[in-house]
Amino acid sequence: MASMQNSLPLPKYHQIYLVLREQLHDGRFDQGLPGEIALMGQFGVARVTIRRALAQLAQEGLILREPGRGTRRVTQRSPESTFASTRSPVEQQARLSGLLENLVTMGLRTTVKVVSVQCLAAPPDAAQALQLPAGTALQKAERVRSTTDGPLSHITTWVPQAIAGGFGARELAQKPILLLLEESGVRVGRAEQTISARLADVAMAQHLDVSVGSALLAVRRLIYDQDERPVQWLHGLYRPDRYEYQMQLSRIGSIDAKVWVSKELSANFH
C-alpha cells in the first residue's frame, strides 16, 4: 500500500484521478481497470474516494462502468496523439551531439539497476513509433538509475531485437544504452525529445522512493540512425529534485523576425 501525497493542494480523489488518467493515456488497463477494493489497497484510501475518482474519469468518457462487468477504458489514443500531447509543456528537437554527450556522461556518473529485460512482440504504440510491423520482436528494458543520494530516474526503452541481440541485462547495467547501440553497429543520427510532467503512480513511487501523486519529469525520446530509421524509443520518469536539464537560448535573425534557438548545455543531477 502506498500513501498519497498529502502536501499537494489537491483532494485525494483528484490525485488518484490524475494518476489513473495518465495510466489510461499510456495505454494501460486494456483488460479493464482494477476493482474498487484493489484500488483502495493500492492508494490506501476509502472506497468513497476511489468512487469519486472513477466517477470523474467516467464523466470525461475515459472509462465505462458496467454493473457486474467491472470498469473498462473506452478511449484509444494513437501513439502520435499521445506523443504530440506531451509536446505542449516543453518541446525540443535535440541535436544528438550535445544530447549524446549529456546522456553518456550521466550513464558514467550514476549507477543503474536493471529491473527487467524482455524480448516481446511489439505492441501497437511501440511498433508505430519505431515504424515497424506490429508483432516485430523488440527488447523492452526497464532500469532505475541512481546517484549517491538515491533513485534518480526510471527508464523504459524499446529497441528492435535485431539490434539489441548483442546486449542484455549485464551490459545494460554497465554501459549507457546509446553506447551499446553504437557497439551494435548503429550509426546514431538524431533524436526527438519532449519533456513534460507526470504524477507518480504506485509502481513509480516505489521505484523512485517518492509518494504516490508526486510530480515527476517525463521524458520521451525517439532516436534515429543516420539513415533516418528509428532505433530506440524511450520513456523516462525523473525526480525533479535530483535532475535538471539546462539549455542556452540565443536570438538570431533580423530585428523583425528574430527567433530563439537552443543549445543543450548539460543534464545535471544531484
Secondary structure, DSSP 8 states (H G I E B T S, - for coil): ---B-TTSSS-HHHHHHHHHHHHHHTT--TT----HHHHHHHHT--HHHHHHHHHHHHHTTSEEEETTTEEEE-----HHHHHHHTTTTEEEEE-HHHHHHHHHHHHHHSEEEEEEEEEEE--HHHHHHTT--TT-EEEEEEEEEEETTEEEEEEEEEEEHHHHTT--HHHHHHS-HHHHHHHTT--EEEEEEEEEEEE--HHHHHHHT--BT-EEEEEEEEEEETTS-EEEEEEEEE-TTTEEEEEEEEEES-TTS-EEEEEEEEEEE-
